[in-house]
Structures are given as structure tokens and as C-alpha cells.
Amino acid sequence: MQDRLTFDSVEFHVSRVRNHHRSTAALARAIGISPSYAAQISRGMIPPVHIRAKIAAALGVPEARIWQ
């Protein structure tokens, strides 16, 4: 059985700003998801593995820094 992932919102938002994504919507456009879906993720919804990988790559951090 897998442990439940937790979301580090501070790391998410700090990484977003460091990588010049001025908003969650800008990040959404960069990775090809809707702004509303990205907003849900930024508030703690755990996305599927392939979306987590896209977000981590766009932010330049390992997935484990955002989702533990």
C-alpha cells in the first residue's frame, strides 16, 4: 500500500516565482493544462504522475520537493 502524498505549497509557489512563471495560469499555459486545473493543484489537489512530472520539469525541481 502506498503512503498518501502531501503537497508543499510553499515550495510550489517559491519554485514558480523563481522560474519566472508570474502566475499559476502562466505555469498552466507552459505545461499545457487549464488554468483552473493548475489552480486546484496549487491549492493541494494531487495530480496524476504525468502532470506532476510536467510541473516539476517546468519548475526545475525534483517532484519530491513539491510532493512528498
N, C-alpha and C positions, 0 to 999 in steps of 0.2 A: 504494500500500500504506500502511495506517495504522500509525503507531507504537503500540506497546503502552502502555496506560495504567498508571500507577503510583498506588498508594494511599498517602495521607499519614495514617497512623493517629493521629498526634499532633493534627493539625488536626481530624480527625473527632471525637475524644474531647473536645478542648477546646471545640469548637463545640457538641457535645451538652450538655455541662455548662453552658455559657453560656446555652443556650436552655432550661434547666430540665427537660431530659429526664434524670431521675436515673439511668436505666439504658438500655442498648441495647434492652431489652424495651419500655420506655416509648416510646422512639422508634419501635419497630416498630408498637406499637399506634396511635400518632399518624398513621402513614402507611399503615396497613392491610396490613402484611406480617407473617409469623410471626416470633416472637422467635428461633427457630433460624436462619432465613434472615438476619435482621439480625445475629446473632452471627457468621455466616460472613462477611458483608460487613465487619464490624468487624475481622475478622482478615485482611482483604486480598482477599477474593473481589471481582471486578469485576462489579457487577450490570448489567442492561440499562439502556439510556438512560432509559427512563421511570421506573425505580426510582431512578436517580441523581438525576434531576430532582426527584422527591418528597423524597428525603433532603436535598438541597441547600436546597430551599424550606423544609422543616421546621427546618433548622438556621440558616436565614437567611444563607447564604453562597453564592457562586457555585460551580458544580460544579468549576471549575478549581482551587479552593483545596483540594479533597479528592482529586480525581483529575486527575493531570497526564499 
